[in-house]
Amino acid sequence: MTTIVADLLASLPVDRVMTDPDAMVAYARDQAEWGAWGAPSAVVRARSTDEVQATVRACLQHGTPIVARGAGTGLSGAANAEAGWVVLSLERMDQVLEVNTLDRLAVVQPGVINDQLRAAAAEHGLWYPPDPGSAPWSTIGGNVATNAGGMCCVKYGVTRDYVLALEVVTGTGEVVRVGRRTAKGVVGYDLVGLLTGSEGTLGIITEVTVRLRPAREPERTVAGFFPDLLSAGRAVTAVAEAGLTPSLLELMDRTLLQAVDDWKHMGLTTEADTMLLGRIDTPGECGDAEAEAMAEVFRAAGAVDAAVAEDEEEGELLFAARRLAYPAAERLGTILTEDVCVPKDQVVPMLERIQEIGRRHGTTIANAAHAGDGNLHPLLVTEPGNTEQLDRAHHAFGEIIAACLELGGTISGEHGVGTLKRDGLHAELGEPVVELHRAIKSALDPHGIMNPGKVFRP
């Protein structure tokens, strides 16, 4: 009987199949530092739907698990291979196939970079809102697979809100299209919504049709500097209570501000302990008034300084610092990134719990947040190779998840479950609902080759 590698080489152009162990390491895992992974038997770098289908059918013949990946920017271990698996890289399927100005949609291959799609839409006076922090590097296919969020979610929603249709290679090796291009449509089950966020466990996405919005006028940026993390958290609640709807509302604590300063020398820590950044995109004088109102809310909540940025350039500089938070934190040590989301009125209690958990376990926790929608990203920092710190951080990680659920939250707002949060998913959903997931998985992937062991426990 032939091997899976031999069948892949027979089915695909020879340059599509990588078997060099040293070269395959770069494709074997995502950015979840603590996620388990193993050496794949092959990496396929497909250029078309037909090549994806051929890869899946070869894996079916051999019963070999397959995991899809885009840019590998995920943070949950969802794109990690195990020993002997096939990794299917979609990075070379990177074409924007259509931008339709009448119906305000775009059709793209899964390897298109998020910012590339945004730029293509902008050429037509349109805008693609989902903007994960990895937007300059992450792919649309990966964004769909994890239902990625980002900074604009507080007003404009997550990836699922913009996916209209998908082309997918199923777990039985068939190519199917689900969804629609029309403004309305209620025929059949919402398979697009089901596949979006399924983390490669139900099929391989080979084409995506997304909704676009009209381009916006320049935003007003409001910066608030607070004496501590909790007063910034109270400002988040106060913004919502004031009836303001920011297009962005982001938080960085002193640990991250200092990390960015040490790296890029931006002078952020000269102001205060915690920075809160808001944006207003309401047009005209109303937008000006709302921006000033947000600054006043920041002051009333305890900001030592709050002001509207003088121009768009100053605002972009501040938000550049926010986008640098995660890579700056990586300079501090090994990072385990949390991704909990709580109701707005529970932001302050959740921040209090995070601080208490960090103190009790002696674990450094840096805090970033898409604060406007309650999506918190505590970053647990450990010294590389320090197993004692690592063990304490693992306990802290589990307690943060438990605290989030106690406060009515969810264990992931945008990064997904992968392998790191399977126990948390079971705790959040309960076994009857997990069994529904298992039934869906069995129906769409009856041979169990699509990224097995991810999302929920085997």
C-alpha atoms as one frame of an Amber mdcrd trajectory, in Angstrom:
protein
   0.000   0.000   0.000   1.292   3.470  -0.864   2.005   6.050   1.827   0.112
   9.313   2.268   3.203  11.210   1.069   3.448   9.078  -2.078  -0.228   9.640
  -2.873   0.081  13.394  -2.332   3.076  13.509  -4.668   1.116  11.515  -7.244
  -1.964  13.748  -6.972  -0.342  17.204  -6.883   2.410  19.148  -8.645   5.676
  18.213  -6.977   6.374  21.743  -5.720   3.171  21.714  -3.681   4.293  18.970
  -1.295   6.905  19.681   1.381   8.487  16.815   3.319  11.751  18.317   4.619
  11.423  18.075   8.446  13.347  21.287   9.052  11.195  23.273   6.589   7.942
  21.797   7.928   8.574  23.044  11.479   7.476  26.544  10.448   4.078  25.145
   9.402   3.463  22.759  12.290   1.979  25.186  14.823   0.393  28.573  15.403
   1.433  31.286  17.878   0.008  29.606  20.992   3.313  29.277  22.852   1.984
  26.612  25.200   0.032  24.572  22.663   1.133  20.978  22.082   2.186  20.022
  18.540   3.969  17.302  16.590   5.857  16.848  13.335   3.560  16.423  10.296
   4.224  13.836   7.597   3.819  16.486   4.885   2.884  20.109   4.263   0.796
  20.852   1.178   0.884  24.420  -0.133  -2.207  24.407  -2.345  -2.922  26.928
  -5.085  -6.507  25.970  -6.000  -9.698  24.378  -4.743  -8.949  21.312  -6.895
  -5.628  20.868  -5.090  -7.319  21.208  -1.698  -9.856  18.586  -2.731  -7.106
  16.234  -3.948  -5.313  16.637  -0.619  -8.438  15.895   1.410  -9.230  12.831
  -0.709  -5.711  11.474  -0.231  -6.069  11.947   3.525  -9.431  10.191   3.423
  -7.925   7.199   1.651  -5.282   6.829   4.356  -7.349   7.976   7.350  -4.768
  10.715   7.938  -5.854  13.784   9.924  -5.520  17.138   8.155  -5.181  20.616
   9.635  -5.553  23.799   7.574  -3.574  26.968   8.255  -3.285  30.455   6.871
  -0.595  32.726   8.289  -0.350  30.825  11.576  -1.161  33.874  13.715  -3.718
  32.049  15.868  -3.336  32.001  19.640  -5.227  28.886  20.722  -3.394  25.948
  19.117  -6.188  25.404  16.587  -3.730  25.209  13.658  -1.291  22.862  15.412
  -0.413  19.544  13.807   0.185  16.261  15.574   2.703  13.631  14.571   1.963
  12.149  11.160  -0.760  14.626  10.167  -0.914  16.566   6.913  -0.779  20.349
   7.162  -2.667  22.141   4.376  -1.346  25.674   3.925  -3.677  28.061   2.089
  -1.249  30.994   2.029  -0.742  30.719  -1.757  -4.483  31.027  -2.484  -4.210
  34.789  -2.089  -6.311  36.466  -4.787  -9.062  39.060  -4.390 -11.401  37.664
  -7.019 -14.104  40.336  -7.051 -15.145  43.616  -5.476 -18.793  44.361  -6.251
 -19.715  47.996  -5.575 -23.422  47.568  -6.307 -24.047  44.752  -3.826 -21.159
  45.869  -1.590 -19.393  42.546  -1.353 -16.039  40.991  -2.120 -15.036  37.448
  -3.089 -11.586  36.343  -1.943  -9.459  33.266  -1.610  -8.632  32.193   1.953
  -4.974  33.253   1.818  -5.791  36.935   1.267  -4.343  39.050   4.086  -6.930
  41.035   6.060  -5.296  44.387   5.292  -5.015  43.410   1.621  -8.788  43.004
   1.460  -9.263  46.303   3.258  -7.013  48.049   0.742  -8.830  46.482  -2.212
 -12.187  47.593  -0.799 -10.877  51.108  -0.147 -10.010  51.502  -3.842 -13.769
  51.328  -4.475 -14.816  53.587  -1.587 -15.760  50.581   0.551 -14.613  49.160
   3.880 -14.206  45.718   5.454 -14.666  46.287   9.217 -13.286  43.165  11.014
  -9.804  44.162  12.179  -7.978  41.670  14.420  -4.736  42.917  15.924  -2.961
  40.668  13.421  -4.688  42.336  10.435  -1.404  43.170   8.669  -0.485  39.439
   8.660  -3.524  37.226   9.305  -5.534  35.723   6.460  -9.241  35.949   5.764
  -9.516  32.155   5.815  -8.010  32.055   9.284 -10.192  34.973  10.385 -13.286
  33.049   9.245 -12.113  29.777  10.804 -11.745  31.450  14.217 -14.533  34.046
  13.824 -11.904  36.705  14.501 -12.827  40.000  16.150 -10.683  43.055  16.706
 -10.928  46.673  17.677 -14.031  47.646  15.684 -16.218  44.933  17.216 -17.735
  47.246  19.805 -19.721  48.960  17.038 -19.392  46.841  13.923 -19.331  43.218
  15.042 -17.074  40.235  14.327 -16.143  38.267  11.215 -19.332  36.159  11.246
 -21.378  39.342  10.777 -19.699  39.895   7.381 -19.485  36.410   5.856 -22.167
  35.903   3.215 -21.049  32.717   1.471 -18.323  30.073   1.533 -16.853  27.475
  -0.769 -15.767  24.500   1.328 -14.168  21.108   0.831 -16.027  18.834   3.215
 -14.816  15.957   5.331 -16.031  13.594   2.600 -13.939  15.332  -0.059 -16.791
  17.144  -1.797 -16.677  20.785  -2.892 -19.814  22.640  -1.786 -21.027  26.221
  -1.724 -23.115  27.525   1.144 -24.643  30.936   1.756 -25.779  33.657  -0.636
 -24.872  36.928  -2.357 -28.280  38.528  -1.896 -29.221  41.075   0.762 -31.729
  38.624   2.234 -32.032  34.858   2.316 -33.690  32.330   4.640 -33.376  29.060
   2.704 -32.025  26.171   4.760 -29.929  26.121   7.898 -27.285  28.782   8.491
 -24.320  26.658   7.431 -22.195  29.766   6.860 -22.635  30.747  10.489 -21.890
  27.171  11.555 -18.659  26.938   9.563 -17.483  30.394  10.628 -15.611  29.813
  13.866 -15.418  26.021  13.442 -11.583  26.110  13.514 -11.110  23.698  10.617
 -13.014  20.861  12.298 -15.880  20.706   9.776 -14.251  21.472   6.415 -11.587
  23.446   4.552 -12.616  26.938   3.400 -11.434  27.652  -0.166 -13.367  30.836
  -1.022 -15.086  33.537   1.031 -17.734  36.093   0.066 -17.861  38.988   2.514
 -20.126  41.964   3.067 -18.590  45.438   2.723 -19.659  48.797   4.103 -19.222
  52.323   2.725 -15.928  53.954   3.648 -16.067  56.203   6.696 -14.959  59.755
   7.304 -11.829  60.207   9.486 -12.367  59.203  13.105 -11.766  61.333  16.196
  -9.426  59.728  18.723  -9.855  60.297  22.460  -7.054  59.362  24.864  -7.530
  58.990  28.591  -4.737  58.343  31.101  -5.746  56.822  34.438  -4.015  56.326
  37.792  -4.903  52.625  37.915  -6.482  49.796  35.961  -9.810  49.794  37.793
 -10.550  53.489  37.246 -10.020  52.884  33.529 -12.432  49.970  33.790 -15.006
  52.211  35.435 -14.620  54.640  32.535 -15.534  51.846  30.116 -18.807  51.294
  31.957 -19.401  55.048  32.141 -19.035  55.427  28.369 -21.831  52.913  27.823
 -23.997  54.496  30.527 -23.564  57.878  28.818 -25.153  56.462  25.659 -22.006
  56.870  23.571 -21.219  54.330  20.862 -17.502  54.432  20.120 -16.141  52.757
  17.017 -13.241  51.592  19.200 -12.547  51.521  22.925  -9.193  49.959  23.820
  -7.254  49.532  27.063  -3.551  49.035  27.880  -2.132  48.771  31.386   1.222
  50.024  32.627   3.063  46.756  32.020   2.216  46.925  28.322   2.756  50.682
  28.064   6.209  50.200  29.565   6.952  47.287  27.214   6.014  49.403  24.182
   8.069  52.338  25.505  11.118  50.173  26.144  10.876  48.914  22.564   9.698
  51.942  20.560  10.408  54.890  22.933   6.964  56.477  22.511   6.816  58.187
  25.919   3.512  56.601  26.932   4.374  55.858  30.566   5.102  59.494  31.362
   1.349  60.094  31.608  -0.204  57.509  33.916  -0.705  53.860  34.859  -3.366
  52.814  32.309  -4.347  54.206  28.920  -7.833  54.075  27.455  -8.255  54.924
  23.773 -11.602  55.661  22.216 -12.689  56.591  18.738 -15.828  58.212  17.374
 -16.754  57.924  13.700 -20.059  59.815  13.752 -19.864  62.351  10.881 -19.756
  66.123  11.234 -20.365  68.285  14.285 -22.190  65.492  16.078 -18.998  63.458
  15.984 -17.007  66.367  17.386 -19.495  66.708  20.235 -19.445  62.975  20.990
 -15.642  62.936  21.106 -15.604  65.821  23.584 -18.303  64.063  25.606 -16.157
  60.913  25.778 -13.188  62.917  27.019 -15.405  64.389  29.733 -16.628  60.911
  30.725 -12.982  59.825  31.059 -12.242  62.794  33.330 -15.316  62.187  35.465
 -14.286  58.537  35.894 -10.896  59.555  37.280  -8.589  60.191  34.341  -5.626
  62.365  35.269  -5.674  63.602  31.679  -8.069  63.162  28.773  -8.182  64.894
  25.423  -9.275  64.575  21.810  -6.307  64.068  19.469  -5.494  67.197  17.506
  -5.416  65.429  14.149  -5.653  62.030  12.474  -1.875  61.541  12.553  -1.750
  61.867  16.340  -4.640  59.434  16.670  -2.932  56.871  14.429   0.230  57.117
  16.508  -1.696  56.257  19.681  -3.408  53.287  18.071  -0.109  52.089  16.652
   0.960  51.686  20.277  -2.111  49.543  20.954  -1.337  47.277  17.993   2.201
  46.861  19.312   0.972  45.568  22.689   1.246  41.844  21.958   4.621  41.845
  20.155   5.965  44.150  22.882   4.728  41.729  25.564   6.537  38.870  23.816
   9.775  40.687  24.586   9.026  40.232  28.300   9.053  36.428  28.191   6.837
  33.510  27.202   3.234  34.701  26.857  -0.023  32.845  27.428  -2.851  34.967
  26.088  -6.310  34.883  27.633  -9.355  35.950  25.626 -12.290  36.135  27.997
 -15.356  38.267  27.347 -17.783  39.508  30.003 -20.877  41.744  30.028 -20.024
  45.439  30.151 -21.195  45.805  33.738 -18.773  43.043  34.756 -15.603  44.578
  33.268 -14.455  46.099  36.570 -15.218  42.977  38.666 -13.384  40.860  36.088
 -10.341  43.147  36.141 -10.370  42.933  39.953 -10.454  39.142  39.772  -7.572
  39.085  37.267  -5.420  41.253  39.510  -6.199  39.116  42.567  -5.447  35.869
  40.685  -2.136  37.253  39.469  -1.106  38.322  42.989  -2.097  35.008  44.545
  -0.167  32.935  42.025   2.790  35.287  41.818   2.228  35.597  38.071   2.874
  38.735  36.052  -0.295  39.583  34.136  -0.306  42.403  31.609  -3.732  43.621
  30.538  -4.952  44.688  27.116  -8.597  44.785  26.145 -11.148  45.525  23.488
 -12.752  47.105  26.497 -15.837  48.532  24.825 -17.344  45.100  24.286 -15.937
  43.472  27.429 -13.319  41.400  25.596 -10.305  41.232  27.929  -6.849  39.926
  27.025  -4.844  39.228  30.186  -1.330  38.238  29.067   0.358  35.835  31.490
   4.133  36.309  31.370   6.712  33.707  32.426  10.480  33.404  32.086  11.383
  31.031  29.239  12.202  27.613  30.653  11.040  28.426  34.202   8.817  25.416
  34.892   7.773  26.625  38.345   6.494  29.927  36.912   4.839  28.025  34.095
   2.949  25.804  36.516   1.700  28.816  38.490   0.618  30.547  35.305  -1.330
  27.462  34.179  -3.279  27.538  37.446  -3.911  31.272  37.016  -5.091  30.669
  33.434  -7.693  28.161  34.634  -8.900  30.429  37.435  -9.360  33.371  35.058
 -11.599  31.184  32.897 -13.588  30.079  35.947 -13.977  33.678  37.127 -15.176
  34.750  33.690 -17.884  32.074  33.685 -18.971  33.018  37.222 -19.495  36.590
  35.986 -21.699  35.493  33.093 -18.981  35.641  30.437 -17.617  33.397  27.718
 -14.169  31.789  27.579 -13.283  33.237  24.168 -14.379  36.402  22.441 -12.311
  35.989  19.278  -9.244  33.723  19.517 -11.181  30.468  19.531 -10.819  27.310
  21.592  -8.191  25.198  19.810  -6.529  22.960  22.370  -5.859  25.471  25.131
  -9.494  26.046  26.115 -11.210  22.697  25.575 -11.860  22.231  29.296 -13.304
  25.740  29.451 -15.640  24.995  26.554 -17.022  21.944  28.347 -17.532  24.027
  31.497 -19.283  26.813  29.595 -21.552  24.747  27.330 -22.304  21.677  29.444
 -22.279  18.099  28.195 -25.722  18.043  26.468 -24.644  20.953  24.235 -21.207
  19.417  23.678 -22.974  16.280  22.455 -24.806  18.426  19.881 -21.398  19.621
  18.704 -20.196  16.047  18.451 -23.229  15.109  16.356 -22.630  17.970  13.948
 -18.953  17.053  13.703 -19.849  13.434  12.911 -22.325  14.487  10.227 -19.937
  16.813   8.388 -16.724  14.883   9.057 -17.850  11.241   9.347 -14.301   9.874
   9.016 -12.910  12.178  11.700  -9.981  13.559   9.685 -10.732  17.295   9.965
  -8.505  18.712  12.713  -9.577  16.098  15.289  -9.211  16.840  18.976  -9.664
  20.578  18.585 -12.444  22.716  20.164 -13.879  19.961  22.382 -12.297  16.956
  24.023 -12.214  13.722  21.973
